[in-house]
Every structure is written in structure tokens, then in C-alpha cells.
Amino acid sequence: MATALRCFRHLPSLLYRPSFAMVRGQPQAPAGCPALPLDGCRLCVHQLLLTRQLATKKAKGKGQTQAKVNINAALVEDIINLEETNEDMQAVVDALKEDFSRNLSVRTSPGALDHVIVVTKDGKFPLNQLGQISQKSPQLIVVNMASFPESTAAATKAIRECGMNLNPEVDGTIIRVPIPKVTREHRENLAKLAKQSTNKSKEALRKVRSKSVNQVKKFKSKVSEDTIWLLEKQIQQMADSAAAEMDKLLAAKTKELLG
């Protein structure tokens, strides 16, 4: 630690490659530092740039441990905003939670139809912005489209295709939505939809990860290869954590749906 503290004043220049450092002056390792001068005091970079925490779980049958990289975000903020990347990944997880809550329930309620998206000639709107939704009985939901009668057909189509196994009936500007009985087949269909939603969310997560990795790679000519590698590993760990959370959500939802 003492060695790392002595090297702290060299940190800004240590993030740069030797080819770039030649313009500004090659950073020298401080006295007592075991790193070679031409390596730019790489040991000190590792000590100050990250901490490694060994996972407690060992690889099955091999007795190996996995190192967890935890980069100090403030030291790489000129390259990428890691907090923003993490927030973007968490937003994908939160969207999946919301999808499960709104659209994948065994019991259909008026609230489940609120955010069914209706495609009209004027754009896309949630159903509750176009019609008045109410539950007339435990077996029937009614949508009154009197305020936007021209969107009745589009609303009917959206309800039928929302994935909740609903078969709406139209009477003028009134859409009657019988609530189907909860059968084993219906439960299994909902579980399949939960799996499909999770896969779509994981694809969105991969896009966030790829975007972040590409952002880091733009700095290959300006920072060390070690820094690029560590950032990519950190981003992958964040993505893995979000994916694991999605798997837990899916497992819990599947158990709830199948009973």
C-alpha cells in the first residue's frame, strides 16, 4: 500500500500507452517500485485502479477461484461512465419486472389492460388513454371507447394480441372482454411468454453491454491494454449480474404461474 501511495502522483500519465507517453515524457517508476520503467509502473496502476475480491464459490471439482474486478469509476470517467452503464442495465431488468407484473398474471384484472399498446393512425397509445376500462363482473371486463370511437377496431386487435389469451367482443363502441378460466394450458402459455420476455430482455442487455464495450475500445490508442481489458471485464461482470437477476425473476414468475 505504501508503494501504491508513493506512485499516486504518477497515475494520470500511467493510463497512457508508451507511444503516447513519448510525447509527454515517459513516466518513471518511483524509487522502491518493483515495476520496470518501460512498463509505466504497471504494478502501481493495478493497485490503484482496481481491487480484486476472490469469490467464495470454487469451481466444481477444480478448487479454483474467480477474481472479481471492481474498478474505481472516478479514474476512468474520461473513458466511460460505469455508473451510467450499470443504470442502463438495471433499467432493462426493471422493465422485465414491470412486464411480468402487468402482463403475466394468472388472474386478468382491469389494470392488466391499462398499458396494452394500441396502434392507431396517430401513433401508439396505452389502452387506458383511449378507453374507459371497468370490471362488470368477475368474468367480464368492459372497455368503453366512446371518447375515441375511431380506435375501437385497433383497441380490439391490441387486446386480442396482447398475449393474455383474451377474445374481445365488439358492440358499437363497447368492447367486452370475457375473462377466461384459469386452465393448466393457460398457465403454461403464460410461463412460455415469461421465458420469451426474459430472452428479449437479455438481448436488450447484450446491446447495452456491446455499446459500452465499443465505447471503451475507442480509447485503445490512448490508454493501456490492461486498462481496456479491465474495463471490458468490469462491464461483462455487470452484465452477468443483471442476467442472473433476470433468471431469478423468471424462476419466481414461472413458479407463481405454474403453481
Secondary structure, 3 states (H helix, E strand, C coil): CHHHHHCHHHHHHHCCCHHHHHHHCCCCCCCCCCCCHHHCCHHHHHHHHEEEEEEEEECCCCCCEEEEEEECHHHHCCCCCHHHHHHHHHHHHHHHHHHHHHHCCCCCCHHHHCCCEEEECCEEEEHHHHCEEEEEECCEEEEECCCCHHHHHHHHHHHHCCCCCCCCEEECCEEEEECCCCCHHHHHHHHHHHHHHHHHHHHHHHHHHHHHHHHHHCCCCCCCHHHHHHHHHHHHHHHHHHHHHHHHHHHHHHHHHHC
